[in-house]
Amino acid sequence: MRSWDIAVVGGGIVGSAIAYELCVAGLGVAVFDDSRWPGKASVAASGLLIAGQDGLETTRSGRAIGESLRLYPDWVARIERAAGVAVHYVPGSVLRVAANEAEEARLRAVWKEAQVAHAECDWIGPEELAQILERPSTFRGAIRFLSEATVAAERLLRALRQVCMANRAMWEDSAVREIRHVRGGWELVTSTMTVRAAELVLACGYRTVQWADRLGFPLLLHPVRGMAYRVLDPRAGSAAVVAGAMHAVSQAEGFVIVGSTVERGQGTPRISASTFARLRTRSLAAFPWLQHEPVVEVRCGIRPGSRVGRPVVARVPQGSGLIVACGHYRSGFALAPLTARVVREIVFGTSRSDGARWFAFPAS
C-alpha cells in the first residue's frame, strides 16, 4: 500500500488548485477525481471571474473573492510557466451592461461608489461598447472592473493536472468507495486500490456533504443545479457580457458559453428541456445577436451551495488530519487561488491570512 502526505478527494477547480499548491510546496499528493460523474460544477463553468452581482461586494464572501482575484495574475502566470500552455486569462474583459434606464442608473451608482473606494473601474459609453463588442448594440453603457476577468476553464483544469503530475502527484480517475480513519492518517479505497495518506482534503463540491455524513460531522451544504450552453460564434471577441443574471463568455476557439440557471435543491445532473427553453429565451432577450448562432452543447453541473452564505475551508474540529474545502457555489474558479493558499497555510501551520478567517468552520 502506497502512502502519501495528502489525499485530495475531488478533481474540479477547487481540488485541482489545492493539489497544485501542495505539490509545488513539496508534498506528496494523491488526487481522486471521479471523472465519470456527470454533475461536477466545473463541467458547466464558463470561466467568468467576477465579484458578486455588482463587483463591489462587501460581504465576507465578496471580500474573499476580491482578494482571490488579486492573486489571479501571478497564480496563472506560475501555472502557465510550469505547464508550458496558455490558459487564456484575460483581465478587464468583463462588461456589466445596462439594457435600460434603470439599469444604467444602478450601474452608474456602482461606478461612482467604485471611484470613492479607489477601485479600478471604467464607465464605457454605448458607442465605445459597440466597438468593443464588434456588433451593433442597444446597451446604454457598461462598467468594467479591471480586476474581473475570464479564463479558459477547461484549459486551466488541464494545466493544473499537468503540473501536479509533473510534480509526481498521483491522479486517480475513479470514485472513492470508502474512507477510513486509521492510526496515523486515512485510508481511501477505490475499485482498484487502497491508499494511505497522513491528511485528507475533501474538495468534491456538493458531494462533500455525503462524506461528511459518513464521517460524522455536520456540513451545511445544499445542491444548486446550474445549466449553460455553448454556441458557435466566429465573431466572438474576448469580452464577457454580464446582463443582470445572464452572461455570455467568449472563448478563444470561437465559442460563447451562455448561462446560467439556478435551480435550488436540485441534486441530479439532469438536463431539462423546459429549463433549457427558459434559459434560451432569457439569454436571447439579453443577447439577441446569438439568435442565429448554432447551439453545439448544453452542460449541467451541481453547484455546492452553502447554508452559511460562504465557503468553508478549514480543519474539521472533530476530525484529526481532516480538511474540507466546499460551499463555493458559483465562485469556485474565482476563489480557487485563495482557497488553495488557505489550505496550504492550514497544512503547514503558517501565518493565518484573512482568507482563513473568512472561511472558518461555522460554529455548531
N, C-alpha and C positions, 0 to 999 in steps of 0.2 A: 504494500500500500504506500503510495507516494504522499509525502507531506508538503504543505505549503504554508507560507506565512499568513496569507489572506485568501479566503474564498469569497468571491462576489457572485451572488445569485441575481442574474439579470444582465442582459447584454444590450439593452436600449441605450439611450444617450446618457442617462444618469449612471447606470452601471459601467458603461464603457469609459466615461470620463473619470470615474473613481478608479477603475482598474489602471488606466493610463497614469494617473497621478501617483499611484502607489508603485507601479512598475518602474517609472523613471526615478523614483526615490530609492530604488534598490531592493524592494521586497519581492519575494516570490509570490505570484498571484495566479490563482485558478479562477477562470470565469465560466459560469454555467449559463448558457443562453438557449432557451427553448425556442429555436428558430421556427419550429413547426406551428407554434401557437399563433393564430392569425390576429389576435386582438392587441398586440403591443401598441402603446400610444405612439411610439416613434415611427410606426408604419405609416400613420396618417399625418405626420408632421410636415409643415410647409417650409420650415427653416426661418420663420419670422421671429426676430429677436426684438421684442418690444416690452416696455414697462407699463403694463396695465392699459386701461381704456384711454387715458389722456396723455400718458407719458410723464406725468408728474405725480405719481402715486406717493402718498405719504404714509401708507400703512407699513407695518413691519415687512410684509411680503414685498411691497413695492420698493422699499429701500434696499431690500436684498437683491431684487432684480437689477436695480440701478448699479449697485456695487459689482454685480456679476458682469454686467455689460461693460463696465470699465476694465474688467480683467480680460475681456474677449480678444482685443487686438494682439497682445503679447501671447496669450494662450494659443490662439490659432496659428500665429507665426511659428511657435515652437513645434506644434504638431506638423505643420507643413514642411518644416525643415527636416524633421525626423522621418516623415513618411515619404518625402520627395514628390508629393502631389499637392495640387491646389484644391481647396475646399470652397472656393468662391465666396469668401466672406466679404461683404460689401457694406461698409459703414455709411450711415447717412442716406440709405436707399429707401427708407420707409416714408411714404407720403400719407398723412392723415388728412383726408379730403372732406370738404364741405359741399354737400349737394343742394342745400337750400339756405335761406337767410338765417334761420335759427341755428343751423349747424355752423355757419360762418361766424355768427356772434359768439358761440361757445368756443370755437377754436381760437378766435382772436383773443378771447379772455384767457385761454390757456397760454397763448403766445406771450401775452403781457405778463402773466404770472411767471413764466419761464425767464423772462428778462429780469424781473425782480430777483429771482432765485439764481441769477447768473448761469442758467443752463444754456447750452449751445443749441439754439432753436431758431429756425428761419421761418418767416412767413413768405409763401410763394403765391403770387397773383395768378389769375386764370390764364393769362397769355403765356407766362413762363411755364405754368403747369402743363399746358397743352404741348409745348415744345419738349418738355421732359418725357411726357407720355408718348410723344411722336404720333399723335392722333387727335382729332377734334374732341373737345371736352366741354361739358356743360357745368363742370365743377366751378364753384365760386372762389376757390382758393384752397390752400393746404398749409399745414405746418409740418416741419421736418426737424426732428431731433437728430443731431449728429451722432449721438450715442446709440441710437437704434439702428438695426442692421438686418441683413438677411445672410443666410449661409445655406449652401447645398447640403441638406440634411443627410442624404444617403452617402455623399462623399465624405462628410465629416465622420460618420459612423465607421465607414470602411478604413479611413485613415487612422482612427483611434485603435481599431482592432489590429491594423498592420503594425503600428508602433508597439503595441502590447506584445504581440507575438515576436517581434524583433528583440524585445527585452525578455524573451524566454517565458512569457506567460503561457499557461495552458488555456485554450479556448474550446470548451466542450459544447457542441451544438445539440444538446439533448436535455430533456427535462430532469430536474432533481426529484426523485421519488420519496426520499426520506432524509431528514436531517436529525442527527443525534448529538446531544451534548455529552461529551466524554471527558475523561480526565485529560487536562492539558489542551482542550480545544473542542473541535467539532468534526464530525464525520458526515459526509454528504454521499448519498447513494443514488446512482443513476442505473439505467438498464444495463450498462456495460462496465461500470467501475465503482469503486469506493475510494474516496479521497479524504484525507485528514488535513485540517487547517487549524492554526493557532487561534485565528479570529475569523469571524463571519460577518459579511455585509449583505443585508437584504435590500436589494435595489431593483425589484422586479415589478414596479408600478403597482397597480391595484392588487395584483396577486400577492403582494407582500402581506396583505391582511390575512390571507389564508394561512401563511406560515406563522403569523403572529398568533392566530387562534390555536394552531397545533402546538406552538411552543409555550403558550400560556401567558401571554401578555397582551394588554389592550392596545388597539391601534385604530384610531378614529378615521377610517377612510371610507369613501363611498364611490361607486363607479359612475363615470360620466362618459357616455358613448359620443364620439365625435366622427363626423363624416366629411370628407373633402373629395374633390375630383380634379382631374388633370385634363387640360385641353392643349391641343397643338396650336401654337400661335407664332408663326415665323417672324412676326413684327414685334414680339415681346422684347422689351429692353431690359434694363437691370433694376427697374423700380418695383417696389411693392406698394400696392394701394390699399389703404385701410379706410373703409366707409362704414362707420358705425361698428356693427358686429361682424361685418363681412370683410374678407381680404382676398386679394389676388396677388400672388407672389410669382414674379417672373424668374425663370431658371435659365442657366446658360445654354441649355440644349434646345431652346426654342419652345419650351413648355411653360404653362402657367398653372400653378396649383391654386384652386379656388375653394374657399371654405369660410366658416365651418359650422357644423351643427352642434348643439348642446342638448343631449338627452340624459337628464339626471336619473340615477337609479337603474340605468340600463347596463348590465354587465356582460351581455352577449354580443360578440363582434359580428352582428348581422347587418347586411346592407339592405335597408328597406326601400322599396321602390317609391313609396309615398313620401318618405323623408327626403330621398334624393330629389324628387319632383319639387318639393317645397324649397330645398336648398337651391336648385337650379333657377327657380322662379325669382327668389330673393336676390341671388347673385347677378342675374341678368338685369334686374332693376337697378342694381348698383353699378354694374359694369356692362353696359349694353353692347360694347364693341366685341364682346365674346360670343354674341348670339350665333354667329355663323361659323365659329371655330369648332372643330370636331372634339367631342369628349373621347378620350382614349383610355381612361382608367378612373375607377371610383375606389376610394380607400376608406377603411373604417378602423378605428382604434379605441380602446378603453382607457380613458384618462383617469389617473388616481386623484380624485377629489379629496380634500381634507376637511374634516368637520371642525377643525380648529382654525380654519381660514389661512393656513400657511403650511409649507412643507415641514416635515420633521426629519432632521439629520442629526442623530445623536446616539450615544450608547443607550441601550435599554437598561433601565435600573435593575430589573430582575434577572438580566442575562449576563453572565460572565463572558467577556470577549464577543459580545453581540452588538452590532451597529445597524440601525435602519436608516435608509435614505429614501423617503417616499412622500407622497402628497403634493407633488409639483404641479398637478392639474394641467394647465395649458402652457406652462412655463418651463418644461423640462430642459429644452435646448437653451433658453435664456439663462437658466440658473445652473447649467452644467459646470462652468469653471468654478463658481463659488462653492457649490456642493462638494466638488472633488477636493478643493482646498480645505474645507472644513473637515472632511473625513480624514484627510492626511494629518491635520492637526490633532484630531481625536486619537488616531493610531499612534502617533509619535509623542503625544502629550506635550506639544509645543504651545506657545503663547496663544491664548484664545482670541479670535477675531470677533468683530461684530456679528459675522455670519453664525458663529457658534451660539451666540445669544439669541439671534433671530430664529434659529432652527431648533431651539432646545426642546427636549422631550416634554410634552404637556403634563402638568400636574394632574394626578388622578383625583 
